[in-house]
């Protein structure tokens, strides 16, 4: 059996298509996270399994777009009936995923980080909070000339 291809149970894909995706390890007719049985029969309904033309790398891209079984089923059919159109759509999906990943990385690098523990869980010290600290502690206040406080380690900077 080809380990690089997505294996599905056509009966279970239909039976489970209305079940919403909640966890990556929930069986819905796709053998992506499940070992394909040696006898090539579905573990649930005992129907013969079908080896698709979709690779496991492609299914990861498709999953990043949608976990809807109907969408995945249509993409599997599209690869078999119109491979050129499938490749065009998959290329668009890849670009979309890469753009999302780059935007997330940019957002993470532009976040303010605590210089002590590198946490991004920081908040701005309000002027009222700073004033109360200075009134209470005077020149010994830890909040004089500080603008942010880390909610993780408690450090001010």
C-alpha positions in Angstrom: 0.0 0.0 0.0 1.2 3.5 -0.9 2.0 5.3 2.4 2.2 8.7 0.7 -1.4 8.8 -0.5 -4.6 9.7 1.4 -6.7 6.6 2.1 -10.4 7.0 2.6 -13.5 4.9 3.3 -16.1 6.1 0.8 -19.0 4.8 3.0 -17.7 6.5 6.2 -17.0 9.8 4.4 -20.7 9.9 3.5 -21.9 8.7 6.9 -19.7 11.1 8.9 -19.9 14.2 6.6 -22.4 16.0 8.8 -20.2 15.6 11.9 -18.3 18.8 12.6 -14.6 18.8 12.9 -13.6 19.0 16.6 -10.3 17.2 16.9 -7.6 16.1 14.5 -7.8 12.5 15.9 -11.6 12.1 15.3 -12.3 9.5 12.6 -14.5 10.8 9.7 -13.7 8.4 6.9 -10.1 9.7 6.2 -7.1 7.7 7.2 -4.8 10.7 7.9 -4.1 10.1 11.5 -5.1 6.4 11.6 -3.0 3.4 10.5 -4.4 1.7 7.4 -5.3 -1.8 8.3 -3.3 -4.6 6.6 -6.5 -6.2 5.2 -7.4 -2.8 3.5 -10.8 -2.8 5.2 -12.2 0.1 7.2 -11.9 -0.3 10.9 -15.5 1.0 11.4 -17.7 -0.4 8.6 -15.4 -3.1 7.1 -15.8 -1.7 3.6 -12.8 -1.8 1.2 -10.6 1.3 1.5 -9.8 3.6 -1.4 -6.4 5.0 -2.1 -6.8 8.5 -3.5 -4.5 10.5 -5.8 -4.2 13.1 -3.0 -0.9 13.0 -1.1 -0.7 13.4 2.6 1.3 16.7 2.1 -1.6 18.0 0.0 -4.2 17.0 2.6 -2.3 19.1 5.1 -2.7 22.1 2.9 -6.4 21.3 2.3 -6.9 20.9 6.1 -5.4 24.3 6.6 -8.2 25.8 4.4 -11.1 23.7 5.7 -11.9 20.5 7.7 -15.2 20.2 6.0 -15.6 16.6 4.7 -17.6 17.9 1.7 -14.8 20.3 0.7 -12.2 17.5 1.1 -14.3 15.0 -0.9 -14.8 17.5 -3.7 -11.1 18.3 -3.8 -10.3 14.5 -4.0 -12.8 14.2 -6.9 -11.3 17.3 -8.6 -7.8 15.8 -8.5 -9.1 12.7 -10.2 -11.3 14.4 -12.8 -9.4 17.6 -13.5 -5.8 17.5 -12.2 -4.8 20.8 -13.8 -7.6 22.7 -12.1 -6.8 20.9 -8.9 -3.2 22.0 -9.0 -4.3 25.6 -9.7 -6.5 25.6 -6.6 -3.9 23.9 -4.5 -1.3 26.5 -5.5 -3.8 29.3 -4.5 -4.3 27.5 -1.2 -0.5 27.2 -0.6 -0.1 30.9 -1.3 -2.9 31.7 1.1 -1.4 29.5 3.9 2.1 31.1 3.3 0.7 34.6 3.5 -1.1 33.7 6.8 2.0 32.2 8.2 4.1 35.3 7.3 1.5 37.6 8.7 1.5 35.6 12.0 5.3 35.7 12.2 5.3 39.4 11.5 2.7 40.0 14.2 4.8 37.9 16.7 8.0 39.8 15.9 6.3 43.2 16.3 5.0 42.3 19.8 6.4 43.9 22.9 8.3 41.3 24.9 9.5 41.3 28.6 13.2 41.8 28.6 13.5 39.4 31.6 11.4 36.4 30.6 10.6 37.1 26.9 6.9 36.8 27.5 4.5 38.8 25.3 2.0 38.9 28.2 2.7 42.5 29.1 0.6 45.5 29.9 1.1 49.2 30.0 1.4 50.7 33.5 -1.3 53.3 33.9 -0.5 56.8 35.1 -2.8 56.3 38.1 -1.0 53.1 39.1 2.4 54.8 38.7 1.3 57.9 40.7 0.0 55.7 43.6 3.3 53.8 43.6 5.3 57.0 43.7 3.1 58.4 46.5 3.4 55.2 48.5 7.1 54.5 48.0 8.5 57.8 46.9 11.8 57.6 45.2 12.0 53.9 46.1 9.1 53.1 43.7 9.8 50.5 41.1 7.5 52.2 38.7 9.4 55.5 38.3 10.5 55.8 34.6 8.8 52.4 33.8 6.1 52.1 31.2 5.2 48.3 31.1 4.7 45.5 33.5 5.1 41.8 32.7 2.1 39.7 33.8 4.2 36.6 33.7 7.2 37.5 35.9 6.1 40.8 37.4 9.1 42.7 36.1 8.7 46.4 35.1 10.5 48.0 32.3 
